[in-house]
Amino acid sequence: MKIEEMTGLEILQAMTRGEFPHPSMANTIPMQIIKAEEGTVVFSAIADDRHLNPMGGVHGGFASSVLDTVTGCAIHTLLGCGVGYGTIDLSIKMIRPVPRNEELIAHARVLNLSRSLGISEGTFKSKAGKLLATATTTCMIKKLI
């Protein structure tokens, strides 16, 4: 099946099964989709020495990028064939420093979806369940084909 003939959920589930490659952004921010269901996704991510700020901590952009990805993908799970999305607002709250070289879990769920806007929220946690950051996003919904 061609990607343009698939729903957002079908595309993300195909990525989970390894039938489609992960987007190239996953080479810069090491993350991969673990689970995709209607209105929710779970990703894993690992920050490493490539993601440090000048003080030696993991740059806040790492958590922001992961949360932007999961909140957008949660919305994507509810979109039909040939329908895409783009982030128009992303609000992040950093709670704890992001650890290096440790598997982290990001989860997002859709709060509301209309014909033109999707709103979702996400969390970024350590494997032990410590909350590192939260986000809410608004995405514009657009017909691609």
Contacts in CASP RR format, 6 or more apart in sequence:
PFRMAT RR
TARGET T0000
AUTHOR 0000-0000-0000
METHOD contacts of the structure
MODEL  1
MKIEEMTGLEILQAMTRGEFPHPSMANTIPMQIIKAEEGTVVFSAIADDR
HLNPMGGVHGGFASSVLDTVTGCAIHTLLGCGVGYGTIDLSIKMIRPVPR
NEELIAHARVLNLSRSLGISEGTFKSKAGKLLATATTTCMIKKLI
1 10 0 8 1.000
3 11 0 8 1.000
3 20 0 8 1.000
4 81 0 8 1.000
4 82 0 8 1.000
4 144 0 8 1.000
4 145 0 8 1.000
5 81 0 8 1.000
6 14 0 8 1.000
6 81 0 8 1.000
7 79 0 8 1.000
7 80 0 8 1.000
7 81 0 8 1.000
8 76 0 8 1.000
8 77 0 8 1.000
8 78 0 8 1.000
8 79 0 8 1.000
8 80 0 8 1.000
8 83 0 8 1.000
9 36 0 8 1.000
9 37 0 8 1.000
9 38 0 8 1.000
9 76 0 8 1.000
9 77 0 8 1.000
9 78 0 8 1.000
11 20 0 8 1.000
11 76 0 8 1.000
12 33 0 8 1.000
12 36 0 8 1.000
12 41 0 8 1.000
12 73 0 8 1.000
12 76 0 8 1.000
12 77 0 8 1.000
13 36 0 8 1.000
14 20 0 8 1.000
15 21 0 8 1.000
15 22 0 8 1.000
15 33 0 8 1.000
15 36 0 8 1.000
16 33 0 8 1.000
16 34 0 8 1.000
16 35 0 8 1.000
16 36 0 8 1.000
22 31 0 8 1.000
22 32 0 8 1.000
22 33 0 8 1.000
25 65 0 8 1.000
25 69 0 8 1.000
26 32 0 8 1.000
28 65 0 8 1.000
29 45 0 8 1.000
29 51 0 8 1.000
29 62 0 8 1.000
29 65 0 8 1.000
29 66 0 8 1.000
29 69 0 8 1.000
30 45 0 8 1.000
30 46 0 8 1.000
30 47 0 8 1.000
30 48 0 8 1.000
31 43 0 8 1.000
31 44 0 8 1.000
31 45 0 8 1.000
31 46 0 8 1.000
31 66 0 8 1.000
31 69 0 8 1.000
31 106 0 8 1.000
32 43 0 8 1.000
32 44 0 8 1.000
32 45 0 8 1.000
33 41 0 8 1.000
33 42 0 8 1.000
33 43 0 8 1.000
33 73 0 8 1.000
34 42 0 8 1.000
34 43 0 8 1.000
34 44 0 8 1.000
34 105 0 8 1.000
35 41 0 8 1.000
35 42 0 8 1.000
36 42 0 8 1.000
36 73 0 8 1.000
36 77 0 8 1.000
37 77 0 8 1.000
38 77 0 8 1.000
38 78 0 8 1.000
39 74 0 8 1.000
39 75 0 8 1.000
39 77 0 8 1.000
39 78 0 8 1.000
39 109 0 8 1.000
39 110 0 8 1.000
39 120 0 8 1.000
40 74 0 8 1.000
40 77 0 8 1.000
40 107 0 8 1.000
40 108 0 8 1.000
40 109 0 8 1.000
40 110 0 8 1.000
41 70 0 8 1.000
41 73 0 8 1.000
41 74 0 8 1.000
41 77 0 8 1.000
41 107 0 8 1.000
41 108 0 8 1.000
42 70 0 8 1.000
42 105 0 8 1.000
42 106 0 8 1.000
42 107 0 8 1.000
43 66 0 8 1.000
43 69 0 8 1.000
43 70 0 8 1.000
43 73 0 8 1.000
43 105 0 8 1.000
43 106 0 8 1.000
43 107 0 8 1.000
44 103 0 8 1.000
44 104 0 8 1.000
44 105 0 8 1.000
44 106 0 8 1.000
45 62 0 8 1.000
45 66 0 8 1.000
45 103 0 8 1.000
45 104 0 8 1.000
45 105 0 8 1.000
45 106 0 8 1.000
45 124 0 8 1.000
46 101 0 8 1.000
46 102 0 8 1.000
46 103 0 8 1.000
46 104 0 8 1.000
47 58 0 8 1.000
47 62 0 8 1.000
47 98 0 8 1.000
47 99 0 8 1.000
47 100 0 8 1.000
47 101 0 8 1.000
47 102 0 8 1.000
47 104 0 8 1.000
48 100 0 8 1.000
48 101 0 8 1.000
49 100 0 8 1.000
51 58 0 8 1.000
51 59 0 8 1.000
51 62 0 8 1.000
51 100 0 8 1.000
52 58 0 8 1.000
52 59 0 8 1.000
52 100 0 8 1.000
53 59 0 8 1.000
53 60 0 8 1.000
57 97 0 8 1.000
57 98 0 8 1.000
57 100 0 8 1.000
58 97 0 8 1.000
58 98 0 8 1.000
58 99 0 8 1.000
58 100 0 8 1.000
60 94 0 8 1.000
60 98 0 8 1.000
62 98 0 8 1.000
63 92 0 8 1.000
63 94 0 8 1.000
63 98 0 8 1.000
63 124 0 8 1.000
63 132 0 8 1.000
63 133 0 8 1.000
64 90 0 8 1.000
64 92 0 8 1.000
64 133 0 8 1.000
64 135 0 8 1.000
66 104 0 8 1.000
66 106 0 8 1.000
66 124 0 8 1.000
67 90 0 8 1.000
67 92 0 8 1.000
67 106 0 8 1.000
67 108 0 8 1.000
67 122 0 8 1.000
67 124 0 8 1.000
67 133 0 8 1.000
67 134 0 8 1.000
67 135 0 8 1.000
67 137 0 8 1.000
68 87 0 8 1.000
68 90 0 8 1.000
68 135 0 8 1.000
68 137 0 8 1.000
69 106 0 8 1.000
70 106 0 8 1.000
70 107 0 8 1.000
70 108 0 8 1.000
70 122 0 8 1.000
71 87 0 8 1.000
71 90 0 8 1.000
71 108 0 8 1.000
71 120 0 8 1.000
71 121 0 8 1.000
71 122 0 8 1.000
71 135 0 8 1.000
71 136 0 8 1.000
71 137 0 8 1.000
71 139 0 8 1.000
72 85 0 8 1.000
72 86 0 8 1.000
72 87 0 8 1.000
72 108 0 8 1.000
72 120 0 8 1.000
72 137 0 8 1.000
72 139 0 8 1.000
73 108 0 8 1.000
74 108 0 8 1.000
74 109 0 8 1.000
74 110 0 8 1.000
74 120 0 8 1.000
74 122 0 8 1.000
75 85 0 8 1.000
75 110 0 8 1.000
75 113 0 8 1.000
75 118 0 8 1.000
75 120 0 8 1.000
75 137 0 8 1.000
75 139 0 8 1.000
75 141 0 8 1.000
76 84 0 8 1.000
76 85 0 8 1.000
77 110 0 8 1.000
78 110 0 8 1.000
78 113 0 8 1.000
79 85 0 8 1.000
79 141 0 8 1.000
82 143 0 8 1.000
82 144 0 8 1.000
82 145 0 8 1.000
83 141 0 8 1.000
83 142 0 8 1.000
83 143 0 8 1.000
83 144 0 8 1.000
84 141 0 8 1.000
84 142 0 8 1.000
84 143 0 8 1.000
84 144 0 8 1.000
85 118 0 8 1.000
85 139 0 8 1.000
85 140 0 8 1.000
85 141 0 8 1.000
85 142 0 8 1.000
86 139 0 8 1.000
86 140 0 8 1.000
86 142 0 8 1.000
87 137 0 8 1.000
87 138 0 8 1.000
87 139 0 8 1.000
88 138 0 8 1.000
88 139 0 8 1.000
88 140 0 8 1.000
89 137 0 8 1.000
89 138 0 8 1.000
90 135 0 8 1.000
90 136 0 8 1.000
90 137 0 8 1.000
91 135 0 8 1.000
91 136 0 8 1.000
91 137 0 8 1.000
92 133 0 8 1.000
92 134 0 8 1.000
92 135 0 8 1.000
93 133 0 8 1.000
93 134 0 8 1.000
93 135 0 8 1.000
94 132 0 8 1.000
94 133 0 8 1.000
95 131 0 8 1.000
95 132 0 8 1.000
95 133 0 8 1.000
95 134 0 8 1.000
96 130 0 8 1.000
96 131 0 8 1.000
96 132 0 8 1.000
96 133 0 8 1.000
97 132 0 8 1.000
98 104 0 8 1.000
98 124 0 8 1.000
98 132 0 8 1.000
98 133 0 8 1.000
99 126 0 8 1.000
102 126 0 8 1.000
102 127 0 8 1.000
103 127 0 8 1.000
104 124 0 8 1.000
104 125 0 8 1.000
104 126 0 8 1.000
104 127 0 8 1.000
104 132 0 8 1.000
105 124 0 8 1.000
105 125 0 8 1.000
105 126 0 8 1.000
105 127 0 8 1.000
105 129 0 8 1.000
106 122 0 8 1.000
106 123 0 8 1.000
106 124 0 8 1.000
106 125 0 8 1.000
107 122 0 8 1.000
107 123 0 8 1.000
107 125 0 8 1.000
108 120 0 8 1.000
108 121 0 8 1.000
108 122 0 8 1.000
108 123 0 8 1.000
108 135 0 8 1.000
109 120 0 8 1.000
109 121 0 8 1.000
109 122 0 8 1.000
110 118 0 8 1.000
110 119 0 8 1.000
110 120 0 8 1.000
111 119 0 8 1.000
111 120 0 8 1.000
111 121 0 8 1.000
111 136 0 8 1.000
112 118 0 8 1.000
112 119 0 8 1.000
113 119 0 8 1.000
113 141 0 8 1.000
114 141 0 8 1.000
115 141 0 8 1.000
116 140 0 8 1.000
116 141 0 8 1.000
117 138 0 8 1.000
117 139 0 8 1.000
117 140 0 8 1.000
117 141 0 8 1.000
118 138 0 8 1.000
118 139 0 8 1.000
118 141 0 8 1.000
119 136 0 8 1.000
119 137 0 8 1.000
119 138 0 8 1.000
119 139 0 8 1.000
120 136 0 8 1.000
120 137 0 8 1.000
120 139 0 8 1.000
121 134 0 8 1.000
121 135 0 8 1.000
121 136 0 8 1.000
121 137 0 8 1.000
122 134 0 8 1.000
122 135 0 8 1.000
122 136 0 8 1.000
123 131 0 8 1.000
123 133 0 8 1.000
123 134 0 8 1.000
124 131 0 8 1.000
124 132 0 8 1.000
124 133 0 8 1.000
124 134 0 8 1.000
124 135 0 8 1.000
125 131 0 8 1.000
125 132 0 8 1.000
126 132 0 8 1.000
END
